[in-house]
Amino acid sequence: MSELRLYNTLTRTIETFQPAEPGKVRMYVCGMTVYDYCHIGHARAMITFDVVYRWLRERGLDVSYIRNHTDVDDKIIACAAKLGQDPLAVSARFILALDQDLARLGLAAPTLAPKVSDHIPQIIAMISALIKRGHAYDSAGDVFFSVESFSDYGKLSGKKVSDLRSGERIAVDPRKRHPADFALWKSAKPDEIAWDSPWGRGRPGWHIECSVMATTHLGDRFDIHGGGIDLAFPHHENEIAQAECATGHAPFARYWIHNGMLTLVDETGTPVKMSKSIGNVVLIRDLVDQVPAEAIRIMYLDSHYRSPLPFGPAKMHDALVAAERIYLARQVLEQIVQTETTASAAQTASDLGGDAQDLFDAASSFAERFGQAMDDDFNTARAIAELFDLVRVVNRFGNHKKWWKRSAALAGLALQGFDLTGRVLGLGGRDSSDFFADLTDKLLLRAGQTRADIQAHVAQREAARTARDWALADQLRDTLDQMGVVLMDSPEGTHWRMRVTQVPSA
């Protein structure tokens, strides 16, 4: 197996990954602030680190994966006030919704999903340690971290404390010693959720929450910290400062992985702002109602995780077509595997030659080629390209139907490649019948049709064929074609599926 190499934002270089403890990986990823349903921009990080988690486990590593829920925050409080509800009740409802959305996208559950509200004593303890060590100060019930007290401040983002002055980007705040000092503890406002502390009733600042949850569950130093590139500064920079100053241990995390951002584009590929006021926010739950999860995952994973990702109707349509191609190839293999045979894959390839030998060669080397792609800084775009190389060979082989009864072992070998991508990318691994049932239901919903509508037309056509009324049978076939139905006649009867012609959009 090749070495796993990844880009480390901290060093700005590609490095060979070596966990601190051989065979074990400790990873923390910033989760969501749960004050609303999550949209497709949020899903970029969730799917990126789901694949990182899956690949590390596929390599045989024991991974402790922590992905938090921020359930105490200004936006949650504002949402709760607007609804007239308890903030923790609001966040609990949206945590449940998020978990449902991510499960529908096929994400593997993290080892632990801690909540801020369950870590208030640990947060108070870390803040107290920072004050004791001279890195934080109490300002009339608000506690701030002193950026000037940490000589390494800016080592992740490259920013210098001397450049972080008040003005256009940093508001003047007379409570602070330096304009860039940030809140560790916020004094409570009237009727606001709060906890008792040595500095009075209040609640934690945003940055301290992740420092505490990471160190509580992974220790003072761990292997990987991840999140969107928008979090690198100030959130992750501040996490480093707090944790290393409080514990006295460095580095807080040895490897920092950041994904690029998603940008909404229109039909022409022109970037557009995604906002509630415009009404074009695409929620995860709405998108997964329209297309199978595999198509959504292709849309995210067919670009390198560090690259910007444009999202629009054309890109989503291409991803849907790609998912269909993958499962059509898997369907061919599943049908071949069901046949009776005693010949081995190698013997079949040797006997038949041609496309059979090509399939044997492609299937035998797939795991190695796929692994090399994933070890190259989690290059999922290259890994998917390897899958489509296998799909093309499968399709060529599948055209030679006279070979099917001798090729079950060879088809089984090829299926191992699809199963591998299913385990790692969440793509290609489920039974084709399940995928096409899912796809059909969603295409029918978009078209305003039902299975009963289609089946009635198919039954009428079969009756016409039985009566040898070829003109009516052809007319019904044309009608079904206009409805987006693909018919597949066989000795066992007529099967059908929906054609991917519609472009999913917001």
Secondary structure, 3 states (H helix, E strand, C coil): CCCCEEEECCCCEEEECCCCECCEEEEEEEEEECCCCCEHHHHHHHHHHHHHHHHHHHCCCEEEEEEEEECCCHHHHHHHHHHCCCHHHHHHHHHHHHHHHHHHCCCCCCCECCEHHHCHHHHHHHHHHHHHCCCEEEECCEEEECHHHCCCCCCCCCCCHHHCCCCCCCCCCCCCCCCCCEEEEEECCCCCCCECCCCCCEEECHHHHHHHHHHHHHCCCEEEEEEEHHHHHHHHHHHHHHHHHHHCCCCCEEEEEEECCEEEECCCCCECCCCCCCCCCCEHHHHHHHCCHHHHHHHHHCCCCCCCEEECHHHHHHHHHHHHHHHHHHHHHHHHHCCCCCCCHHHHHHHHCHHHHHHHHHHHHHHHHHHHHHHECCCHHHHHHHHHHHHHHHHHHHCCHHHHHHCHHHHHHHHHHHHHHHHHHCCCCCCHHHHHHHHHHHHHHHHCCCHHHHHHHHHHHHHHHHCCCHHHHHHHHHHHHHCCEEEEEECCEEEEEECCCCCCCC
